Amino acid sequence: MEILSKVHAKNLITWAKDKPEVVVLSADLTSSVEIDDFRDTYPERFFSMGIAEQNMLSFAGGLAREGYIPFVHTFAVFIYRRAYDQIAMSVAYPKLPVKMFGFLPGIMTPGGATHQAIEDISVMRSLPNMTILECGDATDVESVLDVAQAIHGPVYIRILRGEIPRLFPSTEPMQFGKARTLSLGKDLVVLSSGICTEEAIRALQALQTQGVAIQHMHITTLKPFDDPTVLEAIEQSKYGVITMENHSIIGGLGTIIAEKIAEAGIGKRLVRIGLKDTFVHGASKKYLMTEYGLDALSLIATVENLLGANFGIKEAELAEAFVAAVHSSAKPEAL
């Protein structure tokens, strides 16, 4: 597996070179969200707003009204929890092209409940005019800028930082509104998003050796959600669909799929893997994924329960997962 370092930091500088209308805003986490190199390269297009997220979002709305495209950067929790009213009234209501990059989504930080964005999709998808994207690997991070820029209006992006695996070919960029089909099968559909996709790939490789035919689809566009291929796959499946997300099962991918299959009248079972209406304590990503049932073995157990089978698959039989070092030159702090 190819592992890349500071993908967003490097990509943003190259991508924005011929786009003077793109400006970048930071809330005193400049190096932590990989925009220190942008600051040094284009100092006239960089704004350090301090620890004042509400002001930053209002300021971004003002910049957008003047013809700029503001790229707001901070940890995800500090976007939607601290500045929700400003996002709603100064950005979403006037449908301005403010692009919000939320780092450390879900359980990707040992910072505990104050730093873990576990309900951001639920909150942000309730806002009219809001688009939500989520990156699952380096290829998604590299291509999300083009997708976000092409959208008329505000965009909230769950993005990855530091050392990131490449799961998808670099020649196959993220496509707005379209799921990535990673495997085909008629027994079951697995829909995964974000960091859960790597765990799903590990699990499904083992399950396929047991003769289970699974259609695995990686979801990057969470709002709007209208990809007909997803519903077609669910309708044609024998046992139904499992969703797997780094987020609460309330309001995220699982809820989106529940709404869609109900509206379409599809009589298939849905099982949601995600955080079960709980806050999360601080620990490593690997530990938390196991503790809260977001890892490959949890998916295997869910499939076994759905199929009424027992394959006896152990962790040692699975492909090795990438585990980023807690302390690394790829990020300035152990979060």
PEZIKA-V793224 format. One record per pair of residues at least 24 apart in sequence whose ideal C-beta (glycine too) atoms are under 6 Angstrom apart, sorted by the first residue. I is the first residue (numbers start at 1). GAP is how many residues later the second one is. D is the distance in whole Angstrom. If there is no record, write none. Layout:
BEGIN
I&GAP&D + I&GAP&D
END
This chain:
BEGIN
1&164&5 + 2&164&4 + 3&160&5 + 3&162&6 + 4&134&5 + 4&160&6 + 5&158&5 + 5&325&5 + 6&28&6 + 6&324&6 + 7&131&5 + 7&134&5 + 7&157&5 + 8&26&5 + 8&133&5 + 9&25&4 + 9&28&5 + 11&131&5 + 12&26&5 + 13&24&6 + 13&25&6 + 13&28&5 + 15&130&5 + 21&47&5 + 21&48&5 + 22&47&5 + 23&45&5 + 23&47&6 + 24&47&5 + 25&24&6 + 25&31&5 + 25&35&6 + 25&45&6 + 25&47&5 + 26&47&5 + 27&26&5 + 27&29&5 + 27&47&4 + 29&45&5 + 31&301&5 + 32&300&6 + 33&40&4 + 33&70&5 + 34&127&6 + 35&38&5 + 53&25&5 + 53&29&4 + 53&30&5 + 54&29&5 + 54&32&5 + 57&26&4 + 57&29&4 + 57&30&5 + 58&28&5 + 58&32&5 + 60&38&5 + 61&29&4 + 61&30&5 + 61&35&6 + 64&32&4 + 64&33&5 + 64&34&5 + 69&28&5 + 70&28&5 + 71&28&5 + 72&28&5 + 73&28&5 + 75&28&5 + 75&29&5 + 76&26&3 + 76&28&6 + 76&29&5 + 76&41&4 + 76&44&5 + 77&38&6 + 77&40&5 + 80&40&5 + 80&43&5 + 80&44&6 + 88&39&6 + 91&63&5 + 92&35&5 + 92&37&5 + 92&38&5 + 92&62&5 + 95&34&4 + 95&58&4 + 98&56&5 + 99&49&5 + 99&56&5 + 100&56&5 + 101&56&5 + 101&58&5 + 102&56&6 + 103&56&6 + 103&58&5 + 105&53&4 + 106&140&3 + 106&141&6 + 107&173&5 + 107&181&4 + 108&177&5 + 109&226&5 + 110&172&4 + 110&173&6 + 111&171&6 + 111&224&5 + 112&169&6 + 112&170&4 + 113&166&4 + 116&164&5 + 118&130&5 + 118&157&6 + 119&129&5 + 121&101&6 + 121&126&5 + 121&131&4 + 122&129&2 + 124&32&5 + 125&98&5 + 129&24&5 + 130&24&6 + 131&24&5 + 131&92&6 + 132&24&5 + 132&90&4 + 132&91&4 + 133&24&5 + 133&87&6 + 134&24&4 + 134&59&5 + 134&60&5 + 134&86&6 + 134&88&6 + 135&24&5 + 135&25&5 + 136&58&5 + 136&61&4 + 136&82&6 + 137&28&6 + 137&29&6 + 137&30&4 + 137&31&6 + 138&26&5 + 138&28&4 + 139&27&6 + 139&29&4 + 139&31&6 + 140&34&5 + 143&30&3 + 143&31&4 + 144&30&6 + 147&27&5 + 147&29&5 + 162&162&6 + 162&168&4 + 162&169&4 + 163&161&5 + 163&167&5 + 165&157&5 + 174&46&5 + 176&45&6 + 177&44&5 + 177&50&6 + 178&49&6 + 179&38&4 + 179&40&5 + 179&48&5 + 179&51&6 + 180&38&4 + 181&36&5 + 182&34&4 + 182&36&6 + 183&33&4 + 184&31&5 + 185&28&3 + 185&29&4 + 185&30&5 + 186&27&6 + 186&52&6 + 187&25&6 + 187&26&4 + 187&51&5 + 187&52&6 + 188&26&5 + 188&49&6 + 188&51&5 + 189&26&5 + 189&44&5 + 189&45&5 + 189&48&5 + 189&52&4 + 190&24&6 + 190&26&5 + 190&52&5 + 191&26&5 + 191&28&6 + 191&52&5 + 192&26&6 + 192&52&4 + 193&26&5 + 193&52&5 + 193&60&5 + 194&52&5 + 195&51&5 + 196&48&4 + 196&49&6 + 196&50&5 + 196&98&6 + 199&96&5 + 199&97&5 + 200&44&6 + 200&99&6 + 202&94&4 + 202&116&5 + 202&117&5 + 203&93&4 + 203&96&4 + 203&97&5 + 206&107&5 + 206&111&6 + 206&112&6 + 207&96&6 + 210&101&5 + 225&31&5 + 231&33&5 + 234&32&6 + 234&34&5 + 235&31&5 + 239&67&5 + 240&28&4 + 240&29&4 + 241&29&5 + 242&29&5 + 242&60&6 + 243&29&5 + 244&29&4 + 245&29&5 + 247&27&6 + 248&27&5 + 249&25&4 + 250&27&6 + 271&31&6 + 286&37&5
END
